[in-house]
Amino acid sequence: MKTILLIALLAFAIPTAYAGGNAGAGADKAKPCAACHGADFNTPTSADIPLLAGQHADYLARALTDYKSGERKNAVMNGQTAKLSAQDIQDLAAHIHGLKGKLKVIPLHRLVQ
């Protein structure tokens, strides 16, 4: 009985483990991004380019997907994302999310007055 339960639990856990991106693969794929966002993704080349290090992976994946589809408009980003696969996007998101960032979290109670 314990063996069957263990197999059932593993069957549900394995797809979840592989569902996200591979941060190691994302590191290689992120090299071209460093030209604008900075090697550490904290030092962009101009003020209108966002800091990305530490950003939520789901947000990054959605933004990249939207640039790829044209839903978000930016001539540079639309071109950079055009050839990315869905796995490339997940890998990039996982890598950038894992970087130590300078982004600040503002508690909701400080925003609502």
C-alpha positions in Angstrom: 0.0 0.0 0.0 2.8 2.4 0.9 4.5 1.7 -2.4 1.4 2.5 -4.4 0.9 5.7 -2.5 4.5 6.7 -3.1 4.2 6.0 -6.8 1.0 8.1 -7.0 2.6 11.0 -5.2 5.6 10.9 -7.5 3.4 10.8 -10.6 1.9 14.1 -9.5 5.1 15.7 -8.4 7.3 14.9 -11.5 5.3 17.1 -14.0 5.3 20.0 -11.6 9.1 19.8 -11.2 9.6 20.1 -14.9 6.8 22.7 -15.6 9.0 25.8 -14.9 12.1 27.0 -16.6 15.7 25.9 -16.2 17.7 28.8 -14.7 21.0 27.3 -15.8 19.8 27.2 -19.5 18.3 30.7 -19.0 21.7 32.1 -18.0 23.1 31.3 -21.5 20.0 32.6 -23.2 20.2 35.8 -21.3 23.6 36.9 -22.6 22.2 39.1 -25.4 19.8 40.8 -22.9 22.7 42.1 -20.9 23.6 44.6 -23.6 20.6 46.7 -22.5 19.6 45.4 -19.1 23.2 45.1 -17.7 25.1 41.9 -17.0 23.5 41.7 -13.5 20.1 42.9 -14.8 20.3 45.7 -12.2 22.3 48.2 -14.3 20.5 49.1 -17.5 22.1 51.2 -20.1 19.5 54.0 -19.8 16.8 55.1 -17.4 13.9 53.9 -19.6 15.1 50.2 -19.5 13.8 48.4 -16.4 15.6 46.6 -13.7 14.7 43.0 -14.0 16.8 41.0 -11.5 14.6 39.3 -8.9 11.3 40.1 -10.7 8.6 37.4 -10.4 9.1 34.7 -13.0 5.5 34.6 -14.0 5.5 38.3 -14.7 8.7 38.0 -16.7 7.4 35.1 -18.7 4.1 37.0 -19.4 6.0 40.1 -20.5 8.3 38.2 -22.9 5.3 36.3 -24.3 3.4 39.5 -24.9 6.4 41.1 -26.6 6.7 38.0 -28.8 3.1 38.1 -29.8 3.1 41.8 -30.3 0.6 42.4 -27.5 3.2 44.6 -25.9 4.9 47.1 -28.3 8.6 47.8 -28.2 10.7 47.7 -31.4 13.7 46.2 -29.6 11.9 43.7 -27.4 9.6 42.6 -30.2 12.6 41.8 -32.3 14.5 40.1 -29.5 11.7 37.8 -28.5 10.6 36.9 -32.0 12.6 33.7 -32.2 12.2 32.6 -28.5 10.4 29.3 -27.9 8.0 28.9 -24.9 10.8 27.0 -23.2 13.3 29.7 -23.9 10.9 32.2 -22.2 10.5 30.0 -19.2 14.2 29.5 -18.9 14.9 33.2 -19.1 12.2 34.0 -16.6 13.7 31.4 -14.1 17.2 32.8 -14.5 16.3 36.5 -14.1 13.9 35.7 -11.2 16.8 34.0 -9.4 19.1 37.0 -9.6 19.5 39.2 -6.6 17.7 42.4 -7.4 17.4 46.0 -6.3 13.6 46.0 -6.7 11.8 47.1 -3.6 8.5 45.6 -2.3 6.2 48.2 -0.9 3.7 46.7 1.5 0.1 47.2 0.4 -0.9 48.9 3.6 1.6 51.7 2.7 -0.1 52.3 -0.6 -3.7 52.4 0.7 -4.5 55.5 2.7 
